[in-house]
Amino acid sequence: MKIEQQYWTSGAGWQKESAASVDGSASLVLIFGAGHVLGDAARMEEVRARYPGAPVVGCSTSGEICGIRVRDDSLVATAVRFEHTELKLVHAIIGADGDSLEAGKRLAQALPPEQLVHVLVFSDGLKVNGTDLARGLRENLPENVAVTGGLAGDGANFKHTLVCADAAPAEGTIAALGFYGDRLKVGYGSLGGWDSFGAERLITRSNGNVLYELDGRSALALYKEYLGEHAAGLPATALLFPLALRSGEGEYSLVRTVLSVNEDDQSMTFAGDMPEGSYARLMKANFDRLIDGAAGAAHAGYETLGSVNPELALLISCVGRKLVLKQRIEEEVESVRNVLGPDTALAGFYSYGEICPHGSITKCELHNQTMTITTFSER
């Protein structure tokens, strides 16, 4: 595997993050950038001119990761040349009221199962129900194939997200990239680092990813009570106070982030499902635990790779973590570097949701407010 990285900023244009090593002949170009930069046809033409014939895949972000730097309003291009791995790119288009479960099913079924070792997914971050997308994928892929990836971001604006599936970046797009071959090793890990607080509430009325009532009360009104002065900044300030979900008996397993609020019906729309009968509890940030969570995700990615030093690590972290950590944001990326070592190329973005196996329980699940890391090594 050969990897080279470059990034673009309005002030300096294109800059090299690593020395050229693919000689313009790439198997894949991963591209992450702010929506207005990713949507600039001139930037995309420059990437295609440098790597002619290579599929260009990626999405808009809430911050771009290149090496140990986190930037806004930039574009990061990571070119990879595989020596023993084949790729297949498929995509689906979904409308505002589209069927995310069916989209996941179509994507999974479009990937031939023979020698498929991993699937990487980038999805529109606002029009897709991430829970249904993940379920559609995992129920229609071979049991031994894991899925990682994330939902595109739009800063803290929640207006438009874009996905590039080797075409002009567009809204409503889901891209799925299948990796084939027995020489590629893939690891993954996903951890959070948030603390729960307040009373646990029963979800008494919901529809998919739309939450209406907690303990028989308006969910939005109750949420605003907890947020206090932060309520004026909804939905962006909700990123600072996600909800932990527990389904029946057992520990908290998943975290969900608010994408939008509706004052008319007092509802809250989340990145994933909020099932009736589940229990929800507010969470708040713990700075040190967030950074430790990033390091823990890196350790998990290293271990599931087989304790082989990865050549490439894809970091997808939630925008809520970025808003909390602020000027300390690069500390979580540095903690990943400290675990994986100086020779691993780091690329990624801040998202509206992360997709990764949930421990040993499922091979594909939507997460929020985590650092999710996918590691690659071709031997």
ChimeraX attribute file (.defattr): number of C-alpha atoms within 10 A of each C-alpha:
attribute: neighborCount
match mode: 1-to-1
recipient: residues
	/A:1	18
	/A:2	18
	/A:3	21
	/A:4	21
	/A:5	24
	/A:6	20
	/A:7	22
	/A:8	18
	/A:9	15
	/A:10	10
	/A:11	7
	/A:12	8
	/A:13	11
	/A:14	17
	/A:15	12
	/A:16	12
	/A:17	16
	/A:18	14
	/A:19	10
	/A:20	14
	/A:21	16
	/A:22	17
	/A:23	11
	/A:24	17
	/A:25	16
	/A:26	23
	/A:27	22
	/A:28	20
	/A:29	24
	/A:30	19
	/A:31	27
	/A:32	32
	/A:33	32
	/A:34	26
	/A:35	25
	/A:36	14
	/A:37	19
	/A:38	27
	/A:39	19
	/A:40	12
	/A:41	11
	/A:42	11
	/A:43	16
	/A:44	20
	/A:45	12
	/A:46	12
	/A:47	17
	/A:48	17
	/A:49	12
	/A:50	14
	/A:51	20
	/A:52	15
	/A:53	14
	/A:54	20
	/A:55	20
	/A:56	26
	/A:57	23
	/A:58	28
	/A:59	34
	/A:60	36
	/A:61	34
	/A:62	29
	/A:63	25
	/A:64	28
	/A:65	27
	/A:66	25
	/A:67	20
	/A:68	17
	/A:69	14
	/A:70	19
	/A:71	19
	/A:72	16
	/A:73	18
	/A:74	24
	/A:75	29
	/A:76	28
	/A:77	26
	/A:78	24
	/A:79	28
	/A:80	21
	/A:81	20
	/A:82	19
	/A:83	13
	/A:84	13
	/A:85	16
	/A:86	14
	/A:87	16
	/A:88	15
	/A:89	20
	/A:90	18
	/A:91	22
	/A:92	17
	/A:93	15
	/A:94	18
	/A:95	12
	/A:96	10
	/A:97	9
	/A:98	14
	/A:99	16
	/A:100	25
	/A:101	19
	/A:102	17
	/A:103	23
	/A:104	27
	/A:105	20
	/A:106	17
	/A:107	24
	/A:108	24
	/A:109	15
	/A:110	17
	/A:111	20
	/A:112	13
	/A:113	15
	/A:114	9
	/A:115	13
	/A:116	21
	/A:117	21
	/A:118	20
	/A:119	24
	/A:120	18
	/A:121	27
	/A:122	26
	/A:123	37
	/A:124	28
	/A:125	31
	/A:126	26
	/A:127	20
	/A:128	25
	/A:129	25
	/A:130	31
	/A:131	22
	/A:132	22
	/A:133	26
	/A:134	27
	/A:135	20
	/A:136	23
	/A:137	28
	/A:138	22
	/A:139	16
	/A:140	17
	/A:141	25
	/A:142	16
	/A:143	10
	/A:144	10
	/A:145	17
	/A:146	24
	/A:147	26
	/A:148	28
	/A:149	27
	/A:150	32
	/A:151	32
	/A:152	34
	/A:153	33
	/A:154	25
	/A:155	24
	/A:156	18
	/A:157	12
	/A:158	16
	/A:159	12
	/A:160	18
	/A:161	29
	/A:162	31
	/A:163	32
	/A:164	28
	/A:165	24
	/A:166	19
	/A:167	11
	/A:168	14
	/A:169	23
	/A:170	20
	/A:171	22
	/A:172	21
	/A:173	25
	/A:174	30
	/A:175	24
	/A:176	26
	/A:177	22
	/A:178	25
	/A:179	20
	/A:180	20
	/A:181	16
	/A:182	13
	/A:183	14
	/A:184	20
	/A:185	18
	/A:186	23
	/A:187	25
	/A:188	27
	/A:189	27
	/A:190	31
	/A:191	25
	/A:192	26
	/A:193	21
	/A:194	25
	/A:195	14
	/A:196	18
	/A:197	13
	/A:198	9
	/A:199	9
	/A:200	16
	/A:201	19
	/A:202	20
	/A:203	22
	/A:204	19
	/A:205	20
	/A:206	20
	/A:207	12
	/A:208	15
	/A:209	21
	/A:210	22
	/A:211	25
	/A:212	24
	/A:213	22
	/A:214	24
	/A:215	14
	/A:216	12
	/A:217	14
	/A:218	18
	/A:219	22
	/A:220	20
	/A:221	17
	/A:222	14
	/A:223	17
	/A:224	15
	/A:225	12
	/A:226	13
	/A:227	18
	/A:228	9
	/A:229	10
	/A:230	16
	/A:231	17
	/A:232	11
	/A:233	10
	/A:234	15
	/A:235	21
	/A:236	21
	/A:237	18
	/A:238	21
	/A:239	25
	/A:240	24
	/A:241	27
	/A:242	24
	/A:243	27
	/A:244	23
	/A:245	24
	/A:246	20
	/A:247	17
	/A:248	10
	/A:249	8
	/A:250	7
	/A:251	10
	/A:252	15
	/A:253	11
	/A:254	20
	/A:255	24
	/A:256	26
	/A:257	26
	/A:258	25
	/A:259	24
	/A:260	19
	/A:261	18
	/A:262	13
	/A:263	10
	/A:264	6
	/A:265	10
	/A:266	15
	/A:267	20
	/A:268	23
	/A:269	24
	/A:270	25
	/A:271	27
	/A:272	27
	/A:273	20
	/A:274	25
	/A:275	20
	/A:276	18
	/A:277	16
	/A:278	16
	/A:279	22
	/A:280	24
	/A:281	19
	/A:282	23
	/A:283	19
	/A:284	16
	/A:285	20
	/A:286	17
	/A:287	17
	/A:288	13
	/A:289	16
	/A:290	25
	/A:291	25
	/A:292	19
	/A:293	23
	/A:294	29
	/A:295	27
	/A:296	24
	/A:297	25
	/A:298	30
	/A:299	21
	/A:300	23
	/A:301	27
	/A:302	25
	/A:303	16
	/A:304	16
	/A:305	20
	/A:306	13
	/A:307	12
	/A:308	17
	/A:309	17
	/A:310	23
	/A:311	18
	/A:312	23
	/A:313	26
	/A:314	21
	/A:315	29
	/A:316	29
	/A:317	32
	/A:318	28
	/A:319	29
	/A:320	27
	/A:321	27
	/A:322	23
	/A:323	18
	/A:324	18
	/A:325	19
	/A:326	10
	/A:327	9
	/A:328	13
	/A:329	18
	/A:330	18
	/A:331	20
	/A:332	24
	/A:333	25
	/A:334	17
	/A:335	20
	/A:336	26
	/A:337	20
	/A:338	12
	/A:339	17
	/A:340	24
	/A:341	13
	/A:342	10
	/A:343	11
	/A:344	18
	/A:345	24
	/A:346	24
	/A:347	26
	/A:348	30
	/A:349	31
	/A:350	32
	/A:351	32
	/A:352	34
	/A:353	31
	/A:354	30
	/A:355	30
	/A:356	25
	/A:357	22
	/A:358	17
	/A:359	13
	/A:360	6
	/A:361	8
	/A:362	16
	/A:363	23
	/A:364	26
	/A:365	25
	/A:366	27
	/A:367	29
	/A:368	34
	/A:369	32
	/A:370	28
	/A:371	32
	/A:372	33
	/A:373	33
	/A:374	28
	/A:375	28
	/A:376	23
	/A:377	19
	/A:378	18
	/A:379	11
